[in-house]
């Protein structure tokens, strides 16, 4: 047995790089690709945006966006173009082809972050840890694996800023290429989600310029003029064409309502939130490193001192740059009256660098030992105790709810007990790298084997009803109407038909006279309906009726 172990160790040492690369690729696969196709598109945004992309694909109108047959001027078109490229490449419109662009955008961000960290530090291990932390942040994973616009904005904005930062770490003759990259990805960010894609990168780089006292350097002709030209070539054509085709409707909807009014007033879409809204978001979004993230902030705050710009200390300056960028992004989104959980996503690459350096110092040199190990013990023990309580609660809850929870229990608890226990053992045995790996594998296995089951559990609470009714309407060629359901875009995507949402109560009787109409209502609203109708199906939350 000892001889076998020795042989295995020798094989590992001989092919160490190959094993490490394989381990990283396997981890990335588990984090982002496994079971990506194995859960239906999620109401509301996933089904909405993918259905719009499907409409573009079949209509071949690549300029004007449509939702349920109506103009959609809320967003620019880059996301929908990329979706169409994916549909074309995979020759199919399905859950996988709809989600793969977001996954690739997230991974591209991780790759550019690796390059940026390496440019400043010349340390491959620190660059790797920073990228892996970014790719294993809970919110970054979730929003990369769901087909919505936010990961595209986060990716383009982050890459734009990172290219801007790299100009401080390369030779003068190479600066122009990264400045051009800054303007290119800033332009793509505008085509991804409008003005935030312009404001955030320029605001972050403005603060960096003030700190470094190199703001004038930004305006060298070979940087600025060529960069602005690149920006305009990418951004202007679609906007000019849309103004010509749809003015003044496009201006009123796209510029005034969905850019200016949404920033100044959250009531535009009913998303007003307090100033501190993103603080708890960042705490859960930084899982499984949330405890060490909080510990790091406490530690940094206790030992904070202002450091002047020093060109000779590239690594130290890069950490300060990332802190400034994180502050700029946080301030921008906290200042907006309209706040959504997904908006803060561009902050994570810069937090990943700061947290990555903190973990790097712990793994390599044993620094930050007290803060990381105490926070890790708290997190791991809290997770294990929660798992035990969860098992006990399962015994006493009602059977329908128990069935829903049992659907996700095994993979979740297995990941919880195996990897959190491994983390505690790593702390006791002083295996610092193993502690980091235990967190990475914990979130990788949850993402691969638990994430889609959590979503399917949520679908059981109503969306499965809608998908079933949509497919029924498609097979029978029925028209779809809903009463008091809100806009449920899974009805559009899975039926391939238009729908009328939230019809008035007095319309129901006349609509039911048409035998090709079906109406979807909530179960609790059935008692409020008058007249004769036939119940076709009763689901968990919704009922399908016709004449």
Backbone torsions as a table, in degrees:
resi	resn	phi	psi	omega
1	UNK	NA	-43.3	179.0
2	UNK	-62.7	-37.5	179.5
3	UNK	-66.1	-38.7	178.6
4	UNK	-63.6	-45.1	179.5
5	UNK	-62.0	-41.7	178.6
6	UNK	-62.4	-42.9	178.8
7	UNK	-63.1	-41.4	178.4
8	UNK	-63.7	-39.9	177.7
9	UNK	-63.9	-41.3	179.4
10	UNK	-64.6	-41.8	177.9
11	UNK	-62.3	-42.5	179.7
12	UNK	-63.5	-45.5	-179.3
13	UNK	-63.8	-36.9	-177.8
14	UNK	-69.3	-36.4	-177.6
15	UNK	-118.0	38.9	-173.0
16	UNK	-57.5	-46.3	-177.7
17	UNK	-61.9	-40.6	-179.7
18	UNK	-63.3	-44.1	179.8
19	UNK	-64.5	-39.7	-179.6
20	UNK	-66.0	-45.4	178.8
21	UNK	-61.7	-43.6	178.4
22	UNK	-61.6	-42.6	179.4
23	UNK	-62.2	-40.9	178.9
24	UNK	-65.9	-45.4	-179.8
25	UNK	-62.9	-40.8	178.0
26	UNK	-63.6	-42.1	179.4
27	UNK	-63.1	-44.2	178.5
28	UNK	-63.2	-40.3	177.4
29	UNK	-60.3	-45.7	180.0
30	UNK	-65.9	-38.4	-179.2
31	UNK	-65.9	-38.9	-165.9
32	UNK	-122.6	-28.5	-169.7
33	UNK	-106.7	-35.9	-173.0
34	UNK	-64.9	128.6	179.8
35	UNK	66.8	16.9	179.8
36	UNK	-60.9	-29.0	-177.7
37	UNK	-92.4	-1.5	-164.7
38	UNK	-101.0	22.9	173.6
39	UNK	-149.8	142.5	-174.0
40	UNK	-66.5	160.3	176.5
41	UNK	-63.1	141.6	-169.8
42	UNK	-93.4	130.1	168.3
43	UNK	-70.0	140.4	10.8
44	UNK	-105.9	-38.6	-168.3
45	UNK	-70.1	-40.7	-178.0
46	UNK	-59.9	-51.1	-178.9
47	UNK	-65.8	-33.8	179.2
48	UNK	-64.9	-53.5	-174.4
49	UNK	-70.7	-35.8	179.4
50	UNK	-71.9	-36.0	176.3
51	UNK	-64.9	-37.7	176.3
52	UNK	-65.0	-39.5	177.6
53	UNK	-64.9	-39.2	177.8
54	UNK	-65.0	-39.9	176.8
55	UNK	-60.8	-43.1	177.3
56	UNK	-62.3	-41.7	-177.1
57	UNK	-61.7	-44.0	-176.5
58	UNK	-82.9	-28.1	-178.7
59	UNK	-85.3	-21.8	-176.1
60	UNK	63.3	18.9	173.1
61	UNK	-95.2	100.8	-174.1
62	UNK	-95.9	13.4	-178.7
63	UNK	-111.5	-57.0	-176.7
64	UNK	-91.0	130.6	178.6
65	UNK	-90.9	142.7	179.7
66	UNK	-129.5	140.6	174.3
67	UNK	-128.7	117.2	178.9
68	UNK	55.9	35.9	177.9
69	UNK	85.3	-1.9	-179.0
70	UNK	-111.1	155.5	175.8
71	UNK	-58.7	144.3	177.4
72	UNK	-129.0	102.5	-176.6
73	UNK	-108.2	19.3	-176.9
74	UNK	-77.6	-32.2	-173.6
75	UNK	-129.3	155.5	169.6
76	UNK	-76.1	179.3	-166.7
77	UNK	-98.3	-4.2	-169.8
78	UNK	-57.3	-44.6	179.3
79	UNK	-55.5	-44.8	-175.5
80	UNK	-71.7	-31.9	174.0
81	UNK	-64.5	-44.4	-179.7
82	UNK	-65.5	-37.3	175.6
83	UNK	-61.1	-41.6	179.9
84	UNK	-66.5	-36.8	174.9
85	UNK	-61.2	-43.1	178.8
86	UNK	-63.1	-45.0	177.8
87	UNK	-57.7	-40.1	-178.8
88	UNK	-69.7	-44.2	-178.4
89	UNK	-63.3	-43.8	-177.3
90	UNK	-91.1	-2.4	177.9
91	UNK	52.1	37.9	-177.8
92	UNK	-164.2	149.0	172.6
93	UNK	-113.5	104.5	-179.3
94	UNK	-151.6	-175.1	-176.1
95	UNK	-61.2	-39.3	-177.5
96	UNK	-70.1	-49.9	-178.0
97	UNK	-65.5	-25.6	177.4
98	UNK	-76.2	-31.7	-174.1
99	UNK	-93.9	-23.3	-173.4
100	UNK	-62.2	-32.8	176.4
101	UNK	-59.4	-42.7	179.7
102	UNK	-63.0	-40.7	177.8
103	UNK	-61.6	-46.1	-179.0
104	UNK	-66.5	-34.8	176.4
105	UNK	-64.9	-42.0	177.4
106	UNK	-63.5	-44.6	-179.5
107	UNK	-66.9	-36.7	176.8
108	UNK	-61.8	-39.6	177.2
109	UNK	-61.4	-43.5	177.5
110	UNK	-61.5	-38.9	179.7
111	UNK	-66.8	-46.1	179.7
112	UNK	-65.6	-35.0	176.7
113	UNK	-63.0	-42.3	177.0
114	UNK	-57.5	-46.7	-179.4
115	UNK	-62.3	-43.4	-178.7
116	UNK	-63.8	-46.3	-179.8
117	UNK	-62.7	-41.4	-179.7
118	UNK	-66.7	-38.3	178.7
119	UNK	-58.5	-38.1	-176.9
120	UNK	-85.5	-32.7	-170.7
121	UNK	-110.8	-20.3	-174.1
122	UNK	57.2	26.5	-177.8
123	UNK	-120.6	106.7	-177.6
124	UNK	-65.3	-34.9	-177.7
125	UNK	-68.1	-43.4	177.4
126	UNK	-64.0	-41.4	178.3
127	UNK	-62.0	-40.5	179.9
128	UNK	-66.4	-45.7	-179.6
129	UNK	-61.9	-43.6	180.0
130	UNK	-60.9	-44.0	-179.9
131	UNK	-66.9	-41.5	-179.9
132	UNK	-66.6	-36.2	176.4
133	UNK	-64.1	-44.7	177.2
134	UNK	-57.8	-49.5	-175.1
135	UNK	-71.0	-11.7	179.2
136	UNK	-113.2	7.4	169.1
137	UNK	-65.2	133.5	-173.7
138	UNK	-57.3	-49.0	-176.7
139	UNK	-67.7	-35.9	179.7
140	UNK	-64.6	-40.6	177.8
141	UNK	-63.7	-51.4	-174.8
142	UNK	-57.9	-46.7	-175.2
143	UNK	-78.7	-15.0	172.0
144	UNK	-79.6	-28.4	-175.7
145	UNK	-96.0	4.8	176.5
146	UNK	-118.4	132.7	-172.9
147	UNK	-78.1	77.1	175.2
148	UNK	-133.7	172.8	-169.5
149	UNK	-77.4	-21.0	-166.3
150	UNK	-64.4	-36.0	179.4
151	UNK	-68.1	-31.8	177.7
152	UNK	-66.2	-44.1	176.1
153	UNK	-62.6	-46.5	-179.2
154	UNK	-59.3	-43.0	-178.3
155	UNK	-65.8	-50.7	-177.3
156	UNK	-66.5	-41.2	178.8
157	UNK	-64.7	-46.7	-177.6
158	UNK	-63.6	-45.3	-179.1
159	UNK	-65.4	-39.6	176.7
160	UNK	-57.3	-49.8	-179.1
161	UNK	-65.2	-42.4	-179.5
162	UNK	-61.5	-40.0	175.7
163	UNK	-62.9	-39.3	176.8
164	UNK	-62.1	-41.2	179.6
165	UNK	-67.3	-37.4	-177.6
166	UNK	-62.2	-22.9	178.5
167	UNK	-60.7	-20.8	178.3
168	UNK	-83.0	-9.1	-173.5
169	UNK	-117.0	1.9	-178.1
170	UNK	-117.3	168.3	-179.7
171	UNK	-68.8	159.6	-177.4
172	UNK	-58.1	-35.8	-177.1
173	UNK	-71.3	-19.6	-179.7
174	UNK	-100.4	-8.7	-176.7
175	UNK	-57.9	-40.7	-173.8
176	UNK	-59.8	-35.2	-178.1
177	UNK	-65.2	-39.4	-179.8
178	UNK	-76.7	-30.3	172.9
179	UNK	-65.6	-40.0	177.1
180	UNK	-64.5	-37.4	175.4
181	UNK	-63.2	-37.6	176.5
182	UNK	-58.3	-49.2	-178.1
183	UNK	-69.3	-36.6	179.5
184	UNK	-62.4	-49.6	-177.4
185	UNK	-74.8	-24.8	171.7
186	UNK	-64.9	-41.5	177.4
187	UNK	-64.1	-41.9	178.0
188	UNK	-64.4	-34.6	177.3
189	UNK	-64.6	-37.1	176.7
190	UNK	-65.5	-41.7	177.6
191	UNK	-71.3	-15.5	177.2
192	UNK	-82.6	-44.1	-175.7
193	UNK	-153.2	22.5	171.7
194	UNK	84.0	-147.6	-170.5
195	UNK	-56.7	-36.2	176.4
196	UNK	-54.4	-32.3	178.9
197	UNK	-66.9	-21.2	175.9
198	UNK	-92.0	-45.9	-172.6
199	UNK	-67.9	-46.2	-172.7
200	UNK	-63.3	-52.0	179.7
201	UNK	-61.2	-41.6	-178.8
202	UNK	-69.2	-37.2	178.3
203	UNK	-65.4	-44.6	179.2
204	UNK	-62.3	-46.7	-178.8
205	UNK	-70.1	-29.1	175.0
206	UNK	-63.0	-46.0	178.8
207	UNK	-64.2	-38.4	177.0
208	UNK	-63.7	-41.5	178.9
209	UNK	-63.0	-39.6	176.8
210	UNK	-63.8	-44.1	-178.0
211	UNK	-65.0	-43.6	-176.1
212	UNK	-85.6	-10.1	-176.4
213	UNK	60.8	34.3	179.7
214	UNK	-121.0	27.5	-176.5
215	UNK	-63.0	-35.6	-179.5
216	UNK	-63.6	-31.9	-178.4
217	UNK	-62.1	-29.2	-179.9
218	UNK	-58.5	-26.7	-170.8
219	UNK	-99.2	16.7	171.4
220	UNK	-60.5	139.2	-171.8
221	UNK	-55.9	-41.8	-177.3
222	UNK	-68.7	-21.3	175.7
223	UNK	-88.7	-56.2	-167.9
224	UNK	-74.7	-52.5	-174.8
225	UNK	-65.9	-45.5	177.8
226	UNK	-65.0	-40.2	179.6
227	UNK	-61.9	-45.9	178.8
228	UNK	-63.2	-38.9	178.2
229	UNK	-62.0	-44.9	177.1
230	UNK	-59.5	-45.0	-179.5
231	UNK	-58.8	-48.3	-176.6
232	UNK	-68.2	-38.4	179.5
233	UNK	-61.3	-35.7	-178.7
234	UNK	-80.2	-40.7	-170.3
235	UNK	-87.2	-41.3	-168.7
236	UNK	-65.5	-44.4	-171.3
237	UNK	-52.3	-51.7	-177.9
238	UNK	-63.7	-43.9	-177.9
239	UNK	-64.3	-42.1	179.7
240	UNK	-63.4	-44.4	179.9
241	UNK	-62.6	-41.8	-178.8
242	UNK	-67.4	-37.8	176.2
243	UNK	-63.2	-39.3	-179.6
244	UNK	-68.3	-39.4	-176.0
245	UNK	-78.5	-41.0	-166.6
246	UNK	-121.2	12.2	177.4
247	UNK	-67.4	139.2	4.5
248	UNK	-93.1	-0.3	-176.6
249	UNK	-59.8	-42.5	-179.2
250	UNK	-62.4	-44.3	180.0
251	UNK	-62.5	-46.9	-177.2
252	UNK	-64.7	-41.1	-177.3
253	UNK	-80.9	-53.3	-172.4
254	UNK	-71.7	-49.8	-176.3
255	UNK	-82.9	-58.3	-170.5
256	UNK	-71.1	-48.3	-174.6
257	UNK	-81.0	-52.6	-169.2
258	UNK	-92.7	1.1	172.5
259	UNK	-118.9	-64.1	-175.1
260	UNK	-72.4	-52.6	-176.2
261	UNK	-64.8	-37.3	179.9
262	UNK	-67.0	-35.6	178.6
263	UNK	-70.2	-40.3	-175.0
264	UNK	-83.3	-24.1	-176.8
265	UNK	-146.8	115.0	-178.1
266	UNK	-68.4	-14.1	-178.8
267	UNK	-69.3	-13.8	-179.5
268	UNK	-58.0	-41.7	177.1
269	UNK	-122.4	15.2	177.1
270	UNK	69.6	36.5	-176.5
271	UNK	-125.2	33.8	177.3
272	UNK	-68.3	139.3	-177.3
273	UNK	-150.0	157.4	-178.1
274	UNK	-70.7	167.7	-175.9
275	UNK	-59.7	-37.7	-173.9
276	UNK	-84.6	10.4	-172.2
277	UNK	-51.4	-41.6	-171.8
278	UNK	-83.4	-6.4	179.0
279	UNK	-65.0	-54.0	176.0
280	UNK	-65.0	-29.6	178.0
281	UNK	-61.3	-44.9	-179.1
282	UNK	-67.4	-29.9	179.6
283	UNK	-67.9	-51.3	179.5
284	UNK	-74.0	-30.3	-178.9
285	UNK	-68.2	-23.0	-179.7
286	UNK	-91.4	6.1	174.0
287	UNK	-59.4	145.3	6.4
288	UNK	-88.8	11.5	-176.6
289	UNK	-98.2	12.5	-172.7
290	UNK	-57.3	-44.0	-177.9
291	UNK	-64.6	-45.2	179.1
292	UNK	-70.1	-28.4	176.3
293	UNK	-65.5	-46.0	177.3
294	UNK	-64.1	-43.9	179.1
295	UNK	-60.3	-40.3	178.7
296	UNK	-63.2	-43.4	179.7
297	UNK	-61.4	-41.3	178.0
298	UNK	-63.3	-46.0	179.9
299	UNK	-61.7	-47.3	-179.4
300	UNK	-63.8	-38.3	-179.2
301	UNK	-65.6	-36.9	-179.1
302	UNK	-68.9	-31.3	-175.3
303	UNK	-112.7	21.2	-176.0
304	UNK	-70.0	136.3	169.1
305	UNK	-150.6	141.0	-177.9
306	UNK	-69.3	134.1	-178.1
307	UNK	-119.6	124.6	178.6
308	UNK	-70.9	158.0	-179.5
309	UNK	-64.7	130.1	-178.5
310	UNK	-135.0	106.4	-176.3
311	UNK	-62.2	-24.5	-177.3
312	UNK	-76.1	-19.2	-179.2
313	UNK	-106.7	75.9	-175.4
314	UNK	-62.3	-42.8	-178.5
315	UNK	-63.1	-48.1	-179.8
316	UNK	-62.6	-39.8	179.9
317	UNK	-68.6	-36.8	179.4
318	UNK	-63.0	-39.2	177.2
319	UNK	-62.4	-39.4	178.0
320	UNK	-68.0	-41.1	176.5
321	UNK	-56.5	-45.7	-179.2
322	UNK	-64.2	-37.5	177.4
323	UNK	-64.9	-41.1	178.7
324	UNK	-64.6	-43.2	179.5
325	UNK	-64.2	-42.5	178.0
326	UNK	-60.9	-42.2	178.0
327	UNK	-62.7	-43.3	-178.9
328	UNK	-61.9	-44.3	-179.6
329	UNK	-66.5	-44.1	179.3
330	UNK	-61.3	-45.1	-178.5
331	UNK	-64.3	-40.9	-179.4
332	UNK	-60.8	-50.4	-175.5
333	UNK	-75.4	-29.7	176.1
334	UNK	-72.0	-27.4	179.9
335	UNK	-74.8	-23.9	-179.9
336	UNK	-71.3	139.8	176.0
337	UNK	-71.9	-30.9	178.4
338	UNK	-89.3	119.8	-177.5
339	UNK	-130.3	131.1	172.4
340	UNK	-128.7	151.8	-179.2
341	UNK	-55.6	-35.9	-173.6
342	UNK	-75.2	-20.8	-172.3
343	UNK	-63.1	-34.0	-171.0
344	UNK	-75.5	-0.6	-173.3
345	UNK	-52.2	-37.2	-177.9
346	UNK	-62.5	-12.7	-177.7
347	UNK	-75.6	-23.6	-168.7
348	UNK	-65.6	-37.1	177.5
349	UNK	-57.8	-36.0	-176.5
350	UNK	-79.7	-34.2	172.2
351	UNK	-67.1	-34.1	-179.4
352	UNK	-63.7	-37.3	178.6
353	UNK	-66.3	-46.3	-178.4
354	UNK	-64.3	-46.7	178.7
355	UNK	-68.8	-35.3	178.8
356	UNK	-61.2	-42.6	178.4
357	UNK	-65.4	-34.8	179.8
358	UNK	-66.0	-44.4	177.3
359	UNK	-70.0	-37.1	179.0
360	UNK	-59.3	-46.2	179.2
361	UNK	-62.8	-34.9	177.9
362	UNK	-69.0	-47.7	-176.6
363	UNK	-67.6	-45.1	-174.2
364	UNK	-79.5	-41.2	-170.0
365	UNK	-122.0	-3.9	-179.3
366	UNK	77.7	10.1	177.3
367	UNK	-74.0	163.1	178.2
368	UNK	59.1	19.1	-175.4
369	UNK	-57.3	-47.6	-177.0
370	UNK	-59.7	-49.5	-174.6
371	UNK	-68.6	-43.9	-177.6
372	UNK	-70.3	-42.6	-175.7
373	UNK	-73.7	-37.9	177.5
374	UNK	-66.3	-44.9	179.8
375	UNK	-65.3	-36.2	178.6
376	UNK	-67.7	-40.6	177.3
377	UNK	-62.0	-43.3	178.7
378	UNK	-60.8	-47.7	-178.6
379	UNK	-64.2	-47.5	-176.0
380	UNK	-66.8	-44.6	178.8
381	UNK	-66.5	-38.6	177.8
382	UNK	-62.3	-40.3	178.1
383	UNK	-65.0	-44.4	-179.7
384	UNK	-66.1	-42.5	178.8
385	UNK	-64.9	-40.6	177.9
386	UNK	-61.3	-38.9	178.4
387	UNK	-62.4	-41.9	178.6
388	UNK	-65.3	-45.2	178.6
389	UNK	-60.7	-40.2	179.1
390	UNK	-58.8	-44.4	180.0
391	UNK	-63.1	-41.4	179.3
392	UNK	-65.1	-43.0	-179.4
393	UNK	-61.7	-37.0	-179.9
394	UNK	-56.5	-30.1	-177.4
395	UNK	-67.7	-31.3	-169.0
396	UNK	-106.4	-12.0	-176.2
397	UNK	-79.3	160.9	179.7
398	UNK	-59.9	151.9	-173.2
399	UNK	-60.4	-43.7	179.8
400	UNK	-58.1	-43.7	179.0
401	UNK	-68.5	-36.2	178.5
402	UNK	-62.3	-41.7	179.0
403	UNK	-61.3	-39.5	177.9
404	UNK	-64.1	-45.4	-176.4
405	UNK	-71.6	-34.6	179.2
406	UNK	-62.9	-24.0	-179.2
407	UNK	-61.1	-31.8	-178.4
408	UNK	-111.3	0.0	-170.0
409	UNK	-65.0	-52.7	-171.4
410	UNK	-60.0	-55.2	-178.8
411	UNK	-61.9	-36.5	-177.4
412	UNK	-68.8	-48.3	-178.8
413	UNK	-67.5	-36.3	178.9
414	UNK	-61.8	-47.7	177.5
415	UNK	-61.3	-42.6	-177.6
416	UNK	-60.2	-55.5	-174.2
417	UNK	-71.5	-40.7	-176.9
418	UNK	-66.7	-52.4	-170.7
419	UNK	-83.6	-31.5	176.2
420	UNK	-71.5	-34.9	174.0
421	UNK	-65.3	-41.8	176.9
422	UNK	-58.5	-40.1	178.5
423	UNK	-62.7	-41.7	178.1
424	UNK	-65.8	-39.8	177.0
425	UNK	-64.0	-40.5	-179.9
426	UNK	-61.6	-38.7	177.9
427	UNK	-65.2	-44.2	-178.6
428	UNK	-65.4	-38.4	-177.6
429	UNK	-89.1	1.7	-179.7
430	UNK	58.5	40.4	174.6
431	UNK	-98.3	85.5	-169.7
432	UNK	-67.5	-40.8	178.4
433	UNK	-65.4	-37.3	179.2
434	UNK	-62.4	-36.3	178.1
435	UNK	-61.3	-45.0	178.1
436	UNK	-63.4	-44.2	-179.3
437	UNK	-63.4	-34.7	179.4
438	UNK	-63.3	-38.0	175.7
439	UNK	-66.0	-43.4	-177.6
440	UNK	-62.7	-45.8	-179.7
441	UNK	-70.6	-32.7	177.4
442	UNK	-59.2	-52.2	-177.3
443	UNK	-72.6	-30.8	178.6
444	UNK	-64.5	-44.5	-179.1
445	UNK	-71.7	-36.3	174.9
446	UNK	-61.8	-44.3	180.0
447	UNK	-63.9	-41.4	-175.4
448	UNK	-76.1	-42.8	-169.5
449	UNK	-112.9	-11.2	-177.4
450	UNK	-115.3	-32.9	-172.6
451	UNK	-58.0	-49.1	-177.5
452	UNK	-66.6	-27.2	178.5
453	UNK	-75.6	-34.6	174.4
454	UNK	-61.3	-42.9	178.7
455	UNK	-65.7	-41.0	179.5
456	UNK	-64.7	-33.8	175.3
457	UNK	-63.0	-40.1	177.6
458	UNK	-66.3	-40.0	178.9
459	UNK	-58.5	-34.3	-178.4
460	UNK	-62.1	-20.9	-177.6
461	UNK	-83.0	4.9	175.6
462	UNK	160.1	-35.1	-174.2
463	UNK	-69.5	-31.6	176.3
464	UNK	-60.0	-35.4	175.2
465	UNK	-58.6	-48.0	-176.3
466	UNK	-64.8	-41.2	179.5
467	UNK	-63.5	-42.9	179.0
468	UNK	-63.1	-42.8	-179.6
469	UNK	-68.6	-35.9	177.8
470	UNK	-63.5	-43.8	180.0
471	UNK	-68.0	-34.7	176.7
472	UNK	-64.2	-45.7	179.7
473	UNK	-63.6	-37.1	178.2
474	UNK	-64.9	-44.8	-178.5
475	UNK	-66.2	-35.6	-177.9
476	UNK	-94.5	-4.3	-176.7
477	UNK	59.3	43.5	178.8
478	UNK	-93.0	153.4	173.7
479	UNK	-85.6	141.2	-174.2
480	UNK	-106.9	130.2	173.2
481	UNK	-130.8	151.2	176.6
482	UNK	-130.9	151.7	179.0
483	UNK	-125.5	118.9	176.2
484	UNK	59.2	35.9	179.0
485	UNK	-107.7	-16.7	-168.1
486	UNK	78.1	176.6	-179.2
487	UNK	-77.7	112.5	179.6
488	UNK	-114.8	98.5	-169.7
489	UNK	-78.9	-7.9	172.4
490	UNK	-63.6	-25.8	176.3
491	UNK	-65.6	-33.9	177.9
492	UNK	-73.2	-51.1	-173.3
493	UNK	-65.0	-46.5	-173.3
494	UNK	-84.0	-11.3	174.7
495	UNK	-101.0	-23.9	-175.0
496	UNK	70.0	18.7	-176.6
497	UNK	-126.9	160.4	170.8
498	UNK	-72.4	160.8	177.3
499	UNK	-142.5	154.2	172.1
500	UNK	-108.9	118.6	-177.9
501	UNK	-94.5	145.6	171.9
502	UNK	55.0	55.7	174.2
503	UNK	-65.9	160.1	178.9
504	UNK	-78.1	153.6	-177.2
505	UNK	-60.2	-37.9	-177.4
506	UNK	-72.2	-12.2	178.5
507	UNK	-83.4	-20.3	-170.4
508	UNK	-58.9	-46.6	-175.9
509	UNK	-60.6	-44.1	-178.6
510	UNK	-70.6	-36.9	179.5
511	UNK	-66.3	-34.2	-178.8
512	UNK	-71.6	-14.6	177.7
513	UNK	-68.1	-23.7	178.3
514	UNK	-87.0	119.1	-175.0
515	UNK	-71.2	-8.3	178.0
516	UNK	-96.4	8.3	178.4
517	UNK	-105.0	138.9	169.9
518	UNK	-125.4	148.0	-178.7
519	UNK	-124.2	135.2	178.5
520	UNK	-107.5	128.4	178.8
521	UNK	-132.6	162.3	173.8
522	UNK	-77.8	147.2	-177.7
523	UNK	-56.8	-38.4	-176.2
524	UNK	-70.7	-16.1	-179.7
525	UNK	-92.9	-3.1	-176.3
526	UNK	-59.7	-38.6	-177.2
527	UNK	-67.4	-16.8	-178.4
528	UNK	-87.6	-5.6	-176.3
529	UNK	-88.5	140.5	176.6
530	UNK	-108.5	165.3	174.7
531	UNK	88.6	-179.4	-178.1
532	UNK	-96.5	138.1	175.6
533	UNK	-159.2	164.5	-179.7
534	UNK	-114.7	131.2	177.3
535	UNK	-83.3	117.2	179.7
536	UNK	-84.0	-40.4	-178.1
537	UNK	-156.4	144.6	175.2
538	UNK	-116.2	117.3	-180.0
539	UNK	-101.4	-166.2	-179.1
540	UNK	-66.5	-39.7	-176.8
541	UNK	-125.4	-28.2	-172.8
542	UNK	-119.1	159.8	177.6
543	UNK	-126.6	141.3	176.7
544	UNK	-106.3	125.7	-179.3
545	UNK	-128.4	157.0	172.0
546	UNK	-152.4	-176.0	-175.8
547	UNK	-73.6	NA	NA
